[in-house]
Amino acid sequence: QVRLVESGGGLVQAGGSLRLSCAASGSILRINAMRWYRQAPGKQRELVAGATSGGSTNYADSVKDRFTITRDNAKNTVYLQMNSLKHEDTGVYYCNADARSATNGVLRSYWGQGTQVTVSS
């Protein structure tokens, strides 16, 4: 019903930047919070940053002052600007959204397929 598609991952040297995008499409009545998670090899998935529909944001301590999450509510899109990247930022980055379906009115959490970010040291 709701599909999330991430883009923008890739290989970058330490100290570099990347910008991830996540576009939501489908039968959408409303999107509440949108978030970015990441999962490094052998580790659990962790929350990187989140943004409410009203503009409030939160960040993991490890990315504060380096990453910025923004939203374009008109486009149902969330972005993650990643600067000063470190090797430990390597992982698969997943988009997550709490969305209410226009088809049945149900609010649930949706996930994208993930995009790989690799930071070479």
C-alpha positions as CSV (number, residue, x, y, z in Angstrom):
1,Q,0.0,0.0,0.0
2,V,2.8,2.3,0.9
3,R,6.2,2.0,-0.7
4,L,9.5,3.6,0.4
5,V,12.4,3.8,-2.0
6,E,15.8,4.9,-0.9
7,S,18.6,6.3,-3.1
8,G,21.9,8.1,-2.8
9,G,24.1,5.5,-1.2
10,G,27.6,4.6,-2.4
11,L,31.3,4.5,-1.7
12,V,32.9,7.6,-0.3
13,Q,36.2,8.3,1.4
14,A,36.4,9.2,5.1
15,G,35.7,12.9,5.5
16,G,33.4,13.0,2.5
17,S,29.6,13.5,2.2
18,L,26.6,11.7,0.9
19,R,22.9,12.6,0.6
20,L,20.3,9.9,1.0
21,S,16.8,10.3,-0.2
22,C,13.7,8.3,0.6
23,A,10.5,8.8,-1.4
24,A,7.1,7.4,-0.2
25,S,4.5,6.5,-2.7
26,G,1.2,4.6,-2.9
27,S,-2.0,4.9,-1.1
28,I,-1.0,7.5,1.5
29,L,-3.4,9.5,3.6
30,R,-0.8,10.9,6.0
31,I,2.8,10.3,7.0
32,N,3.7,11.0,10.6
33,A,7.3,10.3,11.6
34,M,10.0,9.4,9.1
35,R,13.3,8.0,10.2
36,W,16.6,6.7,9.0
37,Y,18.1,3.5,10.5
38,R,21.4,1.8,9.7
39,Q,22.8,-1.7,10.2
40,A,26.5,-2.4,10.1
41,P,27.7,-5.9,9.4
42,G,27.3,-8.1,12.5
43,K,25.4,-5.4,14.4
44,Q,21.8,-4.6,15.2
45,R,19.9,-2.0,13.3
46,E,20.1,1.4,15.0
47,L,18.2,4.6,14.8
48,V,20.2,7.3,13.1
49,A,17.8,10.2,12.8
50,G,14.1,11.0,12.9
51,A,11.8,13.8,11.8
52,T,8.2,14.4,12.7
53,S,5.7,15.9,10.2
54,G,5.9,19.1,12.3
55,G,9.6,19.5,11.8
56,S,11.0,18.2,15.1
57,T,14.1,16.1,14.7
58,N,16.3,13.8,16.8
59,Y,19.7,12.2,16.2
60,A,21.9,9.4,17.5
61,D,24.7,10.9,19.5
62,S,27.2,9.4,17.1
63,V,26.0,11.5,14.2
64,K,25.0,14.7,15.9
65,D,26.6,17.8,14.2
66,R,27.5,15.7,11.2
67,F,24.2,14.4,9.8
68,T,21.0,16.5,9.0
69,I,17.6,15.0,8.4
70,T,15.0,17.1,6.5
71,R,11.6,16.4,5.0
72,D,9.6,17.7,2.0
73,N,6.1,16.9,3.2
74,A,4.6,17.9,-0.2
75,K,6.7,15.2,-1.9
76,N,6.5,12.6,0.9
77,T,10.3,12.6,0.9
78,V,12.9,12.5,3.6
79,Y,16.6,13.3,3.2
80,L,19.7,12.5,5.2
81,Q,22.7,14.8,4.5
82,M,25.8,13.1,5.8
83,N,28.9,15.1,6.2
84,S,32.4,14.3,7.7
85,L,31.7,10.6,7.2
86,K,33.7,8.1,9.2
87,H,34.5,4.4,8.5
88,E,32.1,3.5,11.3
89,D,29.2,5.1,9.4
90,T,29.4,2.2,7.0
91,G,26.3,0.1,6.7
92,V,23.0,-0.4,5.1
93,Y,20.7,2.6,5.6
94,Y,17.0,2.0,5.8
95,C,14.1,4.5,5.6
96,N,11.2,4.0,7.9
97,A,7.9,5.8,8.0
98,D,4.7,5.7,10.1
99,A,2.0,6.2,7.5
100,R,-1.7,6.0,7.4
101,S,-3.2,4.2,4.4
102,A,-5.8,6.0,2.3
103,T,-7.2,2.6,1.4
104,N,-8.1,1.4,4.8
105,G,-7.1,4.1,7.2
106,V,-4.7,1.9,9.1
107,L,-1.6,3.4,10.6
108,R,1.5,1.2,10.4
109,S,5.2,1.3,10.0
110,Y,6.8,0.8,6.6
111,W,10.4,0.1,5.6
112,G,12.4,0.7,2.5
113,Q,14.7,-1.9,1.0
114,G,17.9,-0.2,2.2
115,T,20.8,1.5,0.5
116,Q,24.5,0.7,1.1
117,V,26.8,3.3,2.4
118,T,30.5,2.4,2.5
119,V,33.1,4.8,3.9
120,S,36.7,3.9,3.2
121,S,39.3,4.8,5.8
